[in-house]
């Protein structure tokens, strides 16, 4: 088994797949139209990385090297950005992951989609207030839980289309067998999957209790014992990138 520490993120659940969870957090409401606006002298844009509970925090607290903005019992993890700067200076995936995963190491966090920019801290506070209950529900859902991503595959190309279909079905059956250890599970589709149809593999994200991570890792490791030719990649524990969907509109 090869352990993966840097997987693609984040993916949205495929609603029609039989692995999609029935108890996942419903899409969070769309934030106010102040999101993603152009900069003006009155604007003070900020990148938001996630939402956490505010217990034990104050306005001087930093999480993951970022400031927090507290509204009642919730806090947004954010940092200022310059919309006029070159694109490579905007928060990138590596920065996003570093912040979210550093916060996740110490507390529960609902990740906000990578690259989310609000016009100002005032608009962030307004969004937290307007959608306070759904955000609380999302935090309750991911509380003390972690994501484990598993990809299984077999090298080589099947001789016929029928053989390819049979192989794909077998791989998904293996992944479904892990679902009993999870609170929820969703299939994961990365850019590599869409770019290469010859790569016969399947991937799934599992939301599990944090205190069962070791048990889950051992079960995944045992997959290659039963099938020595099986290629298994494991990533995690990770924040709940795949299990909270936010509608930010166009």
Secondary structure, DSSP 4 states (H G I P E B T S, - for coil): -EE-S---------TTSTTS-SSSPPPBPPPPTTBTPPP-TT---EEEEEEEE-TT--TT-EETTEEEEEETTEEEEEEE--TTS-GGGS--HHHHHHHHHHHHTTS--EEPPTT-EES-HHHHHHHHHHTHHHHHHHHHHHTTEEEEEEEEE-SS--SSHHHHHHHHHHHHHHHHHTGGG-SEEEE---HHHHH-TT--EEEEEEEEEGGGHHHHHHHHHTHHHH-TT-EEEEEEEE-STTT--B----
